[in-house]
Structures are given as structure tokens and as C-alpha cells.
Amino acid sequence: MTSSSPFRAAPKAGLFRASGLPKIAWGKGLTLVDSEGREYLDGSAGPAVYAIGHGNEEVNAAIKDQLDRIAHAYRYTFTSDPLEELQAIIAERCGGGLSQSVIVAGGSEAVESCLKIALQFQSAIGASSRRRFISRERSWHGNTLGALSVSGFAQRRAPFEGALIESSRLSPVNAYRPPEGVAPEQVAEHGAAELEAEILRLGPERVCAFIFEPVVGAAGGCVPAPPGYAKRVREVCDRHGVLMIADEVMCGCGRTGVWRALEEDGVEPDIMAIAKGLGGGYLPLGAAVFHERLAEAILASYGEVLTGHTFVGHTAACAAGVAVQRIVARDRLVEKVAADAPYLRAALQKALGDHPNCGDIRGRGFFLGIEAVADRETKEPFDPALQVFLRLREQAFENGLICYPAGGNVDGVRGDHAILAPPFIATRAELDEIVGRFATSFRQVMASL
Ligand SMILES: Cc1ncc(COP(=O)(O)O)c(C=O)c1O
């Protein structure tokens, strides 16, 4: 859900023509064209989804081929080649013990399944008092009630408070905005210590799992886990029998230059949610991936993982995911992201690094966040009433660029950032164009304030 949601009331005049969102006509590669013939360059793969760009004919042909055979065979009646192949691809890309997966239709459903797999595992091993989830503020895990309950995005939670599952939310782990009295280089240690303190406060026998985004997406603006943080979290979780759930819905599937974002941290979670880049937006797709150790315990006690939905393992969606992932592997696109990431970052740094309102440029791979501030020295954010992130979004759009801005990254209300997350296939010329249009838009907005 973003500010452009058609379900949102019309913003003040000038800010995003709510009654008149452009109507999409078609897309190819990084180019989208609306029904009036206007072109847009996709600098953020929409909401970090379109990993191989739009209109890929191989993927379209694979989907059509599957539709010609059968669109959907109910998972609890049949298995299928695309389902088995997708599960094998995920297991192979993840490596280690992460060989098990439930294929679902998106990120929220993936997170929801991860939470339930964690609960079911704890029950399976006789630890059914472990019901509590711990997560972090300034995180986004999805819009279903369970996923929303562990999300730290105040504005999106507000209308549902009181009905959400009780959970604990820790401080964000952000080296640019460390908690009061904590030095940036101590943020990793502080974050892990805070987790341990909360587990001990609750009583370890009550804690089921800790869920976090290895690189925080929409709620933070591409905030990477500081070096050493994930390893320390792993140790804390292991010490107290708490499961570690990595939400890689946005940062996973190659976006950060490795297939699993936590690979870079040298850490294997017990459970992991993936979605967006898995099927690249060709059909709705996600997965809850989990360690075989968990699967063995669950199967021994219950015989099956109890997270089923009608469209689990949807045949045509799996075929789309297989086709996308085959292309990603064949064309070495994750390696390409890793190779081109320093180029993208350097270009962005050169274009905006010295701008007085550019507070921070951060992220990993093709997943970069630019935080706008009123004062670079004090890191003071803009008055939220100015709706700077919405202005950025509108200005970029007028300049023919799709980027992904959001607000509230400082304290849930204040803070403006934009995400650039180009499709993996972007050429260097396209990366230059994205940075150029974004920097122009950024300067125009700042000059207008
Ligand atoms: C980290 C993260 N988790 C979960 C979700 C929810 O995914 P979906 O919108 O596909 O339900 C999102 C969506 O942006 C996300 O960024």
C-alpha cells in the first residue's frame, strides 16, 4: 500500500492526481507507457518487484504454455513440475538447511506463513508456551493481521490498534540514526543486546521468534543491518531457543547482489519470507522458506505444515517463478547486480552526495535509499506537513521516473526517503538516466520548499 493507493482519499491539490492516476497501457524492459502515450522509466522496479523488467517474452511464453496445459491444480490433490522445480530452485539458491518451502501468493502471505511455521514448530517440540513474537520499529512485514501485528509502521497500524496480536517491538537498528546515547559503531551490539534483554524480560519460555528485515525496505528506506548485527542476533536466538525469521520479501532474491540478503552477513535464518523478485511481478508469488530441522519436527508431530490456502503452489504462478529464476541464473543477473552496484552508488553519491538536504545514501546492491533532511548537520527531518516524500514522488513522476518514496522513517511520522531499486537488467546508460532524473527531481523539490 502506498500513497498512490486508489483507496486513499484525494490528497491536497497538486499532490498526486488521486482521481486521475495514469492508466497503464504496456511495459517493456524498464519502460512503462500509459494510455496517453507518456513514458516512464522504472527506477525502482515498482515497489522493488520487477527484477527482470517488464514484458519478458520468455516468461510470457512459459506462462502461456502452462495455461495451455492447466492454470491451476489444487495443491492438496496434485503436485506439478513447476511447483517442484520452483521449490528445488529456492532450496538450491538458499543452500544449507533451508531446503523446505511453502509457495504462496505474495509477501504478506509469506510472512504470515513464516509466523505460523514458527508457532507450529515450537508446539511440535513441546514448547507451546512460546507464543510471543519480537520485531523492530520502522519495519514493514505486510498487511494481513499477523504480519501487521509485527510491523513497526505506526501510520499503517493505527486504525487496527487494539485488535493486533500483542508483540514486542525493539528500536530500529540504523547506524545513521542510532538510539539516544549510542554511537553508530555500537548500533549492532546495542540492537542485539536489546533483543536479549527483551527475551529475558518476557521469559525465554514465552518467546517464539524474532522477525526482522536484513535490509529494511519501505519503512526505513534501505537500512542495512550494520556489520555483525545479524551474527549477534543469531547467537542470542540460539542461546534462548528463539527462532530467527528473516523477512527478505523486498531485499531478497538477488536484489542486494546475493540471492539471500543475509548471505552477506554469513548468517542462516531458521525461516525466511521471500516474494517480490521471486516471480518478478509476472504473477503473484511468494514463499515461506524454512529449515529442514523445523520440517522434520513439524512432520513428526502433525504430519503437515498447517499454512494451507487454496492457491498455495499455484501452478501457473510457479511456472512464472521458474521462468524468471532461470533467466536470473542463466544471465547471471545477481552477479550483474553485485558488479554494477558500486557504479550505481557512486553515480548517486556524485549527483546528490553534497546536496545540503541529502542526509544519507545507504543500502546494498540495487537497493538504495536516499534520506532527505531539512538540516544535514543535525539530521533534522522535514515537517511532515510538507509531505516531502510525496512531492518527490510526484516530481519524479513528472520527470518520467518511477521511484519509491515513503515517509515516517525517523519516528513513524517524521522522515522522508526514496528508494531506487532498478530492475537487475538495467544497463549502465539506464542507471545513469535513473540517477539523473532522480537527482533533478530531488533538487527541484528541495528548491520548491
Ligand atoms: C519487507 C516486506 N515484507 C512484507 C511485505 C508484504 O508484501 P506484500 O505487499 O506482497 O503482501 C512487504 C511489502 O512491501 C515488504 O516490503
The ligand as an SDF file (V2000), in Angstrom:
LIG
                    3D

 16 16  0  0  0  0  0  0  0  0999 V2000
    9.7900   -6.4970    3.8670 C   0  0  0  0  0  0  0  0  0  0  0  0
    8.3790   -6.7200    3.4230 C   0  0  0  0  0  0  0  0  0  0  0  0
    7.6850   -7.7440    3.9670 N   0  0  0  0  0  0  0  0  0  0  0  0
    6.4220   -7.9920    3.5930 C   0  0  0  0  0  0  0  0  0  0  0  0
    5.7800   -7.2170    2.6520 C   0  0  0  0  0  0  0  0  0  0  0  0
    4.3750   -7.5290    2.2490 C   0  0  0  0  0  0  0  0  0  0  0  0
    4.3750   -7.9980    0.9390 O   0  0  0  0  0  0  0  0  0  0  0  0
    3.0580   -7.8940    0.0210 P   0  0  0  0  0  0  0  0  0  0  0  0
    2.7960   -6.4440   -0.1870 O   0  0  0  0  0  0  0  0  0  0  0  0
    3.4430   -8.6250   -1.2340 O   0  0  0  0  0  0  0  0  0  0  0  0
    1.9590   -8.5800    0.7490 O   0  0  0  0  0  0  0  0  0  0  0  0
    6.4570   -6.1530    2.0630 C   0  0  0  0  0  0  0  0  0  0  0  0
    5.7930   -5.2950    1.0750 C   0  0  0  0  0  0  0  0  0  0  0  0
    6.2600   -4.2620    0.6970 O   0  0  0  0  0  0  0  0  0  0  0  0
    7.7950   -5.8990    2.4530 C   0  0  0  0  0  0  0  0  0  0  0  0
    8.4960   -4.8930    1.9320 O   0  0  0  0  0  0  0  0  0  0  0  0
  1  2  1  0
  2  3  1  0
  2 15  2  0
  3  4  2  0
  4  5  1  0
  5  6  1  0
  5 12  2  0
  6  7  1  0
  7  8  1  0
  8  9  2  0
  8 10  1  0
  8 11  1  0
 12 13  1  0
 12 15  1  0
 13 14  2  0
 15 16  1  0
M  END
$$$$
